[in-house]
């Protein structure tokens, strides 16, 4: 994504706000965390990365991301888990971050059916440790990862932050909804500005091996069948990683403020009397799964062997992000086309793994 466009230039930061910030990025060895930390370092910030580098997926991929970050002068890495309360507290005491971007979590809808305790440990216990550390160490702004999964059984499209999200359909989604509630509590009780980010199907170079694009690419190049769930009748608001990073970067410098017209008589889930805000970060353009596969086939120069499967437990058939609030507040909406995004991923994948696509 080119930063020199008029849309991006329309939103400016004060120089004092941009330079020399001490920012903690948890999940720095992860897909989104790596890209966010890299961008923040490029902008001249001091970044502390936290990650336990767990084996949920290929550790060598995480280590390679970390090697790139460790080569940067202003990057400090701490290998630890969010659920280690003493380690988290010590990190805050030693490094005194002004902004915290909490991207560490146990991810994945389907894995939550297999190992639910991992989600409670990381996403609930770990998150309260982050909240407490922010509270006691003067953090100016906490940004944290939520998920489009919180929309659960909702069917009204596009999904809006002003919709009720009280019906999650996976434990993963329930933990992310819980994170939003916990953050609001700390915004109310302690005046901690918190911003939640509901990500919509993020993809791109250095992505997660458990995600569809990665799995499809690996199988197609190996001549193996791909599993197409819900018999291909899926629509996803696929969002390219550079667009995610741009939105996060802008929101880093946009602390939420109380909404002056908030009413307890008819509360709007998208507003609050506290310094609390939640945003959708999605492409605002859902794509049929079969179209997604067709584009990938073209980029790889190979046809997929499709194995059609029923809808899996915890999955939703469609996602579609309303990004009106994001556009209003930071002047940006994700916009990378599926063709461009998948093309960049295919180039990275074949280069990283040393395979030939055609």
LUMRO-351270 format. One record per residue: residue in one letter; x negated, y, z of N, C-alpha, C in turn. Coordinates in steps of 0.05 Angstrom, whole numbers, padded with zeros to 5 digits, always signed. Layout:
REM residues N
AXYZXYZXYZ...
//
This chain:
REM residues 358
X-00017-00024+00000+00000+00000+00000-00018+00025+00000X-00013+00043-00019-00029+00067-00020-00019+00087+00000X-00038+00099+00015-00030+00118+00036-00027+00146+00024X-00036+00150-00001-00037+00177-00012-00011+00186-00025X+00011+00173-00020+00036+00180-00033+00049+00203-00018X+00068+00216-00031+00081+00239-00019+00098+00231+00004X+00109+00206+00003+00126+00197+00025+00111+00195+00051X+00087+00184+00049+00070+00181+00073+00060+00208+00082X+00052+00225+00063+00041+00251+00071+00062+00270+00083X+00087+00263+00079+00108+00280+00090+00109+00279+00120X+00097+00258+00132+00097+00256+00161+00069+00260+00171X+00064+00280+00187+00038+00288+00195+00035+00285+00226X+00011+00279+00235+00005+00278+00263-00013+00302+00270X-00012+00311+00295-00031+00330+00305-00058+00316+00309X-00079+00329+00302-00106+00316+00304-00112+00306+00332X-00103+00320+00352-00109+00312+00380-00095+00286+00387X-00072+00281+00373-00057+00256+00379-00069+00232+00365X-00084+00237+00343-00093+00215+00327-00121+00204+00336X-00139+00222+00343-00166+00214+00348-00172+00206+00377X-00190+00187+00380-00201+00181+00406-00181+00170+00426X-00160+00157+00416-00141+00144+00434-00152+00116+00442X-00147+00109+00467-00153+00082+00476-00128+00065+00475X-00127+00046+00457-00103+00031+00452-00108+00001+00456X-00090-00012+00472-00091-00040+00476-00073-00054+00456X-00083-00073+00441-00067-00089+00423-00068-00118+00432X-00046-00128+00443-00046-00156+00451-00038-00173+00426X-00048-00198+00426-00044-00214+00402-00062-00205+00380X-00086-00195+00386-00104-00183+00366-00115-00204+00347X-00115-00229+00355-00124-00250+00336-00101-00261+00319X-00077-00251+00324-00054-00260+00309-00051-00245+00283X-00031-00253+00267-00027-00241+00241-00022-00211+00242X-00001-00203+00255+00006-00174+00256-00014-00159+00273X-00022-00171+00296-00040-00157+00314-00067-00151+00301X-00077-00169+00285-00102-00165+00271-00100-00141+00252X-00079-00140+00236-00076-00118+00217-00072-00091+00231X-00057-00092+00253-00052-00067+00268-00078-00057+00280X-00093-00075+00293-00119-00067+00305-00138-00056+00284X-00139-00069+00260-00156-00060+00239-00149-00032+00229X-00123-00026+00227-00115+00000+00218-00122+00021+00239X-00117+00015+00265-00123+00034+00286-00153+00040+00287X-00169+00020+00283-00198+00024+00283-00206+00042+00259X-00194+00038+00236-00200+00054+00213-00193+00083+00217X-00173+00088+00234-00164+00115+00240-00181+00128+00262X-00201+00114+00273-00219+00126+00292-00212+00121+00321X-00193+00103+00326-00185+00098+00354-00203+00077+00367X-00203+00077+00393-00216+00056+00408-00196+00034+00415X-00201+00010+00406-00181-00012+00409-00192-00034+00427X-00175-00041+00447-00181-00065+00463-00162-00087+00454X-00173-00109+00446-00157-00131+00436-00155-00153+00458X-00131-00164+00461-00127-00185+00480-00114-00209+00465X-00124-00233+00470-00112-00256+00457-00124-00281+00471X-00107-00302+00474-00117-00327+00485-00126-00347+00464X-00121-00339+00438-00130-00356+00415-00120-00385+00420X-00095-00388+00425-00084-00415+00430-00081-00431+00404X-00079-00457+00406-00078-00475+00383-00051-00479+00370X-00032-00460+00374-00006-00462+00361-00009-00466+00331X-00028-00453+00319-00036-00459+00292-00066-00456+00289X-00077-00462+00266-00106-00463+00261-00122-00442+00275X-00138-00450+00295-00154-00431+00310-00176-00418+00293X-00186-00432+00273-00207-00421+00257-00197-00396+00242X-00172-00395+00234-00161-00372+00221-00161-00348+00241X-00153-00354+00266-00154-00333+00286-00182-00323+00291X-00201-00341+00293-00228-00334+00298-00240-00317+00275X-00232-00324+00251-00242-00308+00228-00231-00279+00228X-00206-00277+00237-00194-00250+00240-00210-00234+00261X-00216-00248+00284-00230-00235+00305-00259-00227+00297X-00271-00244+00281-00298-00237+00272-00299-00211+00257X-00278-00206+00241-00276-00180+00226-00273-00157+00245X-00256-00161+00266-00252-00139+00285-00276-00134+00303X-00289-00156+00311-00313-00154+00328-00336-00139+00314X-00335-00138+00288-00356-00124+00273-00353-00094+00275X-00330-00085+00285-00325-00056+00288-00336-00045+00315X-00348-00022+00313-00361-00010+00337-00342-00004+00360X-00318+00005+00353-00299+00014+00374-00279-00008+00383X-00286-00033+00378-00269-00055+00386-00280-00071+00409X-00264-00076+00429-00272-00093+00452-00252-00116+00453X-00261-00140+00456-00243-00163+00457-00243-00177+00484X-00219-00183+00494-00216-00197+00519-00200-00223+00513X-00212-00246+00519-00199-00272+00514-00184-00280+00539X-00158-00277+00539-00142-00284+00562-00113-00286+00554X-00096-00296+00572-00067-00299+00567-00051-00277+00581X-00029-00270+00569-00011-00251+00582-00001-00261+00609X+00003-00287+00611+00014-00297+00637-00006-00298+00659X-00031-00292+00653-00052-00290+00674-00051-00261+00686X-00035-00259+00708-00029-00233+00719-00055-00218+00727X-00073-00232+00741-00097-00219+00751-00114-00209+00728X-00117-00225+00707-00133-00217+00684-00121-00193+00669X-00095-00192+00667-00082-00169+00654-00086-00144+00670X-00083-00146+00697-00086-00123+00714-00115-00113+00713X-00134-00132+00713-00163-00124+00712-00169-00110+00685X-00158-00120+00664-00162-00107+00638-00153-00078+00638X-00130-00073+00650-00119-00045+00651-00137-00028+00669X-00146-00039+00691-00163-00024+00709-00189-00016+00696X-00201-00035+00681-00227-00030+00669-00226-00012+00644X-00205-00016+00627-00205-00002+00601-00185+00022+00600X-00166+00023+00618-00148+00045+00620-00135+00054+00593X-00122+00036+00580-00109+00043+00554-00087+00064+00558X-00085+00082+00539-00064+00103+00540-00039+00093+00526X-00043+00076+00505-00020+00064+00490-00024+00034+00490X-00002+00020+00493-00003-00010+00492+00015-00019+00470X+00005-00036+00452+00021-00048+00431+00021-00078+00436X+00043-00088+00447+00044-00116+00456+00056-00133+00433X+00038-00147+00419+00046-00164+00397+00041-00193+00404X+00029-00199+00427+00024-00227+00435+00051-00239+00444X+00055-00263+00434+00080-00277+00442+00078-00306+00431X+00095-00323+00442+00098-00349+00430+00119-00346+00408X+00111-00349+00383+00128-00343+00360+00141-00369+00350X+00160-00366+00332+00172-00388+00318+00199-00397+00330X+00220-00397+00313+00246-00406+00321+00247-00436+00326X+00236-00451+00307+00239-00480+00308+00222-00493+00331X+00199-00482+00336+00182-00492+00357+00195-00488+00385X+00213-00469+00387+00226-00464+00413+00244-00487+00421X+00252-00503+00401+00268-00527+00407+00251-00549+00418X+00225-00548+00413+00207-00569+00420+00192-00563+00446X+00184-00538+00450+00168-00531+00473+00179-00505+00485X+00202-00506+00498+00215-00481+00508+00198-00468+00530X+00183-00483+00546+00169-00471+00568+00147-00452+00558X+00136-00457+00534+00116-00439+00523+00127-00411+00519X+00153-00409+00513+00166-00384+00507+00171-00369+00533X+00178-00383+00554+00183-00371+00580+00156-00360+00591X+00135-00376+00589+00109-00368+00600+00099-00343+00586X+00098-00343+00560+00086-00321+00545+00105-00297+00542X+00130-00303+00533+00148-00281+00526+00163-00269+00550X+00166-00283+00571+00180-00272+00595+00159-00265+00617X+00145-00285+00627+00125-00280+00648+00104-00261+00638X+00094-00267+00614+00073-00250+00603+00082-00221+00598X+00107-00218+00590+00117-00191+00584+00121-00175+00610X+00130-00187+00631+00133-00172+00656+00106-00164+00667X+00085-00181+00662+00058-00173+00670+00049-00148+00655X+00056-00146+00630+00049-00122+00614+00065-00098+00624X+00090-00102+00630+00106-00080+00640+00095-00069+00667X+00089-00087+00684+00078-00079+00710+00051-00065+00708X+00034-00075+00690+00008-00062+00686+00012-00034+00674X+00031-00031+00655+00036-00005+00644+00047+00014+00666X+00064+00004+00682+00075+00020+00704+00054+00030+00723X+00036+00013+00731+00016+00020+00752-00009+00034+00742X-00013+00035+00715-00037+00046+00705-00033+00070+00686X-00011+00083+00688-00007+00108+00674-00006+00106+00644X+00004+00084+00633+00007+00081+00604+00028+00101+00594X+00021+00114+00572+00038+00136+00561+00060+00125+00542X+00056+00102+00531+00075+00091+00512+00070+00061+00508X+00091+00045+00512+00090+00016+00507+00106+00010+00482X+00093-00001+00462+00106-00011+00438+00105-00042+00439X+00126-00056+00434+00126-00085+00436+00142-00098+00414X+00134-00122+00408+00147-00137+00386+00173-00150+00396X+00195-00144+00382+00219-00159+00384+00222-00175+00359X+00246-00180+00350+00250-00197+00326+00277-00194+00314X+00279-00197+00288+00306-00197+00275+00323-00220+00285X+00310-00240+00298+00325-00263+00309+00345-00256+00330X+00341-00232+00342+00360-00224+00364+00389-00220+00353X+00391-00216+00326+00418-00213+00315+00435-00238+00315X+00421-00261+00318+00435-00286+00323+00459-00292+00306X+00482-00294+00319+00507-00301+00305+00520-00278+00291X+00508-00254+00292+00519-00231+00278+00522-00237+00248X+00543-00227+00235+00547-00231+00207+00551-00205+00192X+00555-00183+00206+00558-00157+00193+00531-00148+00182X+00530-00142+00156+00505-00134+00143+00507-00105+00134X+00485-00090+00133+00459-00099+00143+00458-00098+00174X+00440-00113+00186+00437-00113+00215+00427-00085+00224X+00441-00074+00243+00435-00047+00253+00428-00048+00283X+00409-00031+00291+00403-00029+00320+00426-00019+00336X+00447-00009+00323+00471+00001+00336+00492-00021+00340X+00485-00046+00330+00503-00069+00334+00497-00083+00360X+00517-00095+00371+00514-00112+00395+00498-00137+00387X+00479-00145+00405+00463-00169+00399+00464-00188+00423X+00487-00195+00432+00490-00212+00455+00495-00241+00449X+00490-00249+00424+00495-00277+00417+00471-00290+00402X+00448-00292+00415+00425-00305+00403+00431-00335+00399X+00418-00347+00379+00423-00376+00373+00397-00392+00375X+00376-00381+00387+00352-00396+00393+00340-00385+00418X+00324-00402+00432+00311-00392+00457+00291-00370+00450X+00277-00373+00427+00259-00352+00419+00274-00325+00417X+00297-00325+00404+00312-00300+00402+00321-00290+00429X+00329-00308+00447+00337-00300+00474+00315-00287+00489X+00290-00297+00486+00267-00284+00500+00262-00256+00489X+00266-00253+00463+00261-00226+00451+00283-00206+00459X+00307-00216+00461+00329-00199+00472+00323-00192+00501X+00313-00212+00516+00306-00207+00544+00284-00186+00546X+00264-00186+00528+00243-00166+00528+00255-00138+00525X+00274-00135+00507+00287-00109+00504+00301-00100+00529X+00315-00118+00543+00328-00111+00568+00308-00104+00590X+00287-00119+00591+00266-00114+00611+00253-00087+00606X+00247-00081+00581+00235-00055+00574+00254-00032+00582X+00279-00036+00577+00298-00014+00583+00299-00010+00614X+00297-00031+00629+00297-00028+00658+00273-00011+00667X+00250-00016+00656+00226-00001+00664+00227+00028+00653X+00240+00032+00631+00244+00059+00621+00262+00074+00640X+00282+00061+00650+00301+00073+00668+00289+00078+00696X+00276+00058+00707+00267+00059+00735+00241+00077+00737X+00224+00075+00718+00197+00087+00721+00190+00108+00700X+00210+00113+00682+00205+00133+00661+00184+00125+00641X+00179+00098+00638+00160+00088+00619+00172+00089+00591X+00161+00104+00572+00171+00104+00545+00165+00078+00531X+00186+00064+00522+00183+00038+00509+00196+00038+00482X+00183+00026+00463+00194+00023+00435+00192-00006+00427X+00216-00018+00421+00217-00045+00411+00218-00047+00381X+00205-00066+00369+00204-00069+00340+00216-00095+00332X+00238-00094+00318+00251-00118+00308+00240-00124+00280X+00221-00142+00279+00208-00149+00253+00226-00168+00237X+00226-00163+00211+00241-00180+00192+00221-00195+00174X+00218-00221+00179+00203-00240+00162+00178-00228+00149X+00158-00224+00166+00133-00212+00157+00116-00232+00142X+00104-00222+00120+00086-00240+00104+00063-00223+00092X+00043-00237+00083+00020-00224+00070-00006-00238+00077X-00028-00227+00067-00055-00239+00072-00060-00242+00101X-00075-00264+00108-00081-00271+00135-00056-00279+00151X-00035-00287+00137-00010-00294+00150-00011-00320+00167X+00012-00325+00180+00014-00349+00197+00019-00374+00181X+00004-00396+00186+00008-00421+00171+00035-00434+00175X+00050-00427+00196+00076-00439+00201+00098-00425+00186X+00092-00403+00172+00113-00389+00158+00117-00400+00130X+00141-00395+00119+00149-00408+00093+00129-00402+00071X+00121-00377+00067+00103-00371+00045+00077-00387+00046X+00066-00389+00069+00041-00404+00073+00046-00434+00068X+00067-00445+00079+00073-00473+00075+00079-00480+00046X+00094-00462+00033+00101-00466+00005+00076-00466-00013X+00059-00446-00008+00034-00443-00024+00016-00467-00021X+00012-00476+00004-00005-00499+00009+00006-00524-00005X+00032-00529-00003+00045-00552-00016+00044-00551-00046X+00051-00528-00057+00051-00525-00087+00024-00530-00098X+00003-00519-00086-00024-00523-00096-00034-00552-00093X-00022-00566-00074-00030-00594-00070-00012-00613-00085X+00007-00602-00100+00026-00619-00115+00045-00634-00098X+00051-00624-00074+00069-00637-00055+00095-00622-00054X+00117-00636-00046+00143-00623-00045+00145-00602-00023X+00162-00582-00028+00168-00562-00007+00196-00566+00003X+00200-00561+00028+00227-00564+00040+00242-00538+00038X+00264-00538+00024+00281-00514+00020+00306-00517+00037X+00307-00502+00059+00329-00506+00078+00355-00492+00069X+00376-00502+00080+00404-00493+00074+00409-00495+00044X+00396-00515+00032+00398-00521+00003+00393-00497-00014X+00375-00480-00005+00366-00456-00020+00384-00432-00016X+00406-00435-00001+00426-00413+00002+00418-00396+00026X+00394-00386+00025+00383-00368+00046+00375-00342+00033X+00379-00320+00048+00370-00294+00040+00354-00282+00063X+00330-00272+00057+00313-00261+00077+00303-00233+00069X+00301-00216+00089+00290-00189+00084+00260-00190+00088X+00246-00202+00069+00217-00206+00070+00203-00178+00071X+00185-00175+00091+00172-00149+00095+00142-00153+00094X+00129-00138+00076+00100-00141+00072+00085-00128+00095X+00062-00141+00102+00047-00133+00126+00038-00104+00126X+00030-00093+00103+00021-00065+00103+00044-00046+00111X+00068-00053+00103+00091-00037+00111+00097-00038+00140X+00093-00062+00152+00096-00065+00181+00076-00048+00195X+00051-00049+00186+00029-00034+00199+00034-00004+00197X+00043+00005+00174+00048+00034+00171+00069+00044+00190X+00090+00028+00193+00112+00035+00211+00102+00036+00240X+00087+00015+00248+00076+00015+00275+00058+00038+00280X+00041+00044+00261+00022+00066+00265+00037+00093+00270X+00058+00097+00254+00073+00122+00258+00088+00122+00284X+00099+00100+00292+00114+00098+00317+00095+00100+00342X+00070+00093+00338+00051+00096+00360+00050+00125+00370X+00054+00143+00352+00053+00172+00358+00080+00184+00360X+00101+00167+00364+00128+00177+00367+00141+00166+00392X+00135+00178+00415+00146+00168+00440+00176+00173+00441X+00191+00153+00449+00220+00156+00450+00228+00175+00472X+00250+00189+00467+00261+00208+00487+00290+00200+00493X+00300+00207+00517+00328+00201+00523+00347+00214+00503X+00368+00200+00497+00388+00210+00478+00408+00227+00493X+00410+00253+00487+00426+00271+00504+00456+00266+00502X+00465+00253+00481+00494+00249+00478+00503+00221+00487X+00485+00206+00500+00492+00179+00508+00515+00179+00527X+00533+00160+00524+00557+00158+00540+00560+00130+00552X+00564+00129+00578+00569+00103+00592+00596+00093+00587X+00614+00110+00577+00642+00100+00571+00643+00082+00547X+00627+00090+00526+00625+00073+00502+00596+00072+00493X+00580+00057+00508+00551+00058+00503+00544+00047+00475X+00526+00061+00462+00515+00052+00436+00489+00037+00441X+00488+00011+00433+00464-00005+00438+00438+00007+00426X+00441+00025+00406+00418+00038+00393+00409+00063+00406X+00421+00071+00428+00413+00096+00442+00412+00090+00472X+00400+00109+00487+00398+00106+00516+00393+00133+00529X+00401+00135+00554+00395+00159+00570+00366+00158+00580X+00352+00135+00576+00325+00131+00584+00306+00134+00560X+00280+00137+00564+00261+00139+00542+00256+00112+00530X+00276+00102+00516+00276+00075+00505+00287+00075+00477X+00274+00060+00459+00284+00059+00431+00277+00032+00419X+00294+00023+00401+00289-00001+00386+00293+00005+00356X+00275-00006+00340+00276-00001+00311+00276-00028+00296X+00291-00029+00274+00287-00050+00254+00263-00043+00236X+00246-00062+00230+00226-00058+00210+00229-00080+00189X+00243-00074+00168+00249-00093+00147+00249-00080+00120X+00248-00095+00099+00246-00084+00072+00272-00072+00062X+00294-00077+00076+00320-00066+00069+00329-00075+00041X+00320-00100+00034+00326-00111+00008+00324-00141+00009X+00344-00155+00019+00342-00184+00022+00339-00198-00005X+00324-00220-00005+00318-00235-00029+00327-00264-00025X+00339-00275-00046+00347-00304-00046+00322-00321-00043X+00323-00342-00027+00300-00359-00023+00290-00371-00049X+00309-00379-00067+00301-00391-00092+00287-00371-00110X+00295-00346-00109+00281-00325-00124+00253-00321-00113X+00250-00322-00086+00224-00320-00073+00205-00342-00082X+00216-00366-00084+00200-00389-00094+00192-00385-00123X+00211-00375-00139+00205-00371-00168+00182-00351-00171X+00182-00330-00156+00160-00310-00157+00134-00323-00149X+00134-00339-00128+00110-00353-00119+00100-00372-00141X+00118-00386-00154+00110-00404-00175+00095-00389-00197X+00105-00365-00204+00093-00349-00225+00065-00340-00217X+00062-00331-00192+00037-00322-00182+00016-00344-00180X+00025-00368-00174+00007-00391-00172+00002-00405-00198X+00021-00400-00217+00019-00414-00243+00025-00444-00241X+00042-00451-00222+00050-00479-00218+00079-00480-00209X+00092-00502-00216+00119-00506-00208+00121-00521-00181X+00141-00514-00166+00145-00527-00140+00163-00551-00143X+00157-00572-00127+00174-00595-00125+00192-00590-00101X+00218-00585-00106+00236-00577-00085+00251-00600-00072X+00251-00600-00046+00266-00620-00030+00286-00604-00014X+00311-00606-00022+00332-00589-00009+00341-00602+00017X+00343-00585+00037+00349-00594+00065+00372-00577+00076X+00386-00588+00097+00407-00572+00110+00395-00549+00127X+00412-00531+00135+00404-00509+00152+00394-00520+00179X+00371-00511+00188+00359-00521+00213+00371-00507+00237X+00372-00521+00259+00382-00510+00284+00366-00485+00292X+00381-00463+00299+00368-00439+00307+00363-00419+00284X+00365-00429+00259+00361-00411+00236+00387-00396+00229X+00384-00373+00216+00408-00359+00206+00406-00358+00176X+00428-00358+00162+00428-00360+00132+00419-00334+00119X+00421-00311+00133+00414-00286+00119+00404-00265+00140X+00385-00249+00131+00377-00226+00147+00375-00202+00128X+00381-00178+00139+00382-00154+00123+00380-00130+00142X+00359-00115+00140+00353-00094+00159+00364-00067+00151X+00378-00055+00169+00385-00026+00167+00362-00011+00179X+00349+00007+00163+00325+00021+00172+00330+00051+00173X+00355+00059+00176+00362+00088+00176+00348+00102+00199X+00347+00090+00223+00334+00103+00246+00304+00106+00241X+00292+00086+00230+00263+00087+00224+00257+00110+00205X+00273+00112+00184+00269+00133+00163+00273+00160+00176X+00293+00163+00192+00299+00189+00204+00277+00198+00223X+00266+00179+00239+00248+00187+00260+00219+00189+00251X+00210+00174+00231+00182+00175+00223+00178+00178+00193X+00200+00182+00178+00198+00188+00150+00187+00166+00133X+00192+00141+00140+00181+00119+00125+00200+00095+00126X+00201+00080+00104+00214+00054+00103+00197+00034+00087X+00196+00009+00095+00181-00011+00080+00191-00011+00051X+00172-00017+00032+00180-00014+00004+00164-00032-00015X+00145-00048-00005+00130-00066-00022+00148-00087-00035X+00147-00090-00061+00163-00109-00075+00153-00137-00070X+00172-00157-00072+00165-00185-00069+00143-00193-00088X+00145-00184-00113+00125-00191-00133+00097-00182-00125X+00095-00157-00116+00069-00146-00108+00059-00160-00083X+00076-00163-00063+00068-00175-00038+00060-00204-00041X+00075-00220-00055+00068-00248-00059+00043-00250-00076X+00040-00233-00095+00015-00233-00111-00010-00228-00094X-00008-00209-00076-00031-00204-00058-00037-00227-00040X-00015-00240-00030-00019-00263-00013-00032-00286-00028X-00023-00291-00053-00034-00313-00069-00064-00308-00074X-00071-00283-00080-00099-00277-00085-00116-00282-00060X-00106-00274-00037-00120-00279-00012-00122-00308-00006X-00101-00323-00009-00100-00351-00001-00120-00367-00018X-00119-00363-00045-00137-00379-00062-00166-00371-00057X-00172-00346-00050-00199-00338-00044-00208-00349-00017X-00191-00347+00003-00199-00355+00030-00203-00385+00032X-00186-00401+00018-00188-00430+00020-00203-00442-00004X-00212-00425-00022-00228-00434-00044-00214-00454-00063X-00188-00448-00069-00173-00466-00086-00166-00451-00112X-00160-00466-00133-00152-00454-00158-00122-00455-00162X-00111-00432-00169-00082-00431-00171-00072-00439-00199X-00089-00437-00219-00079-00443-00246-00095-00465-00259
//
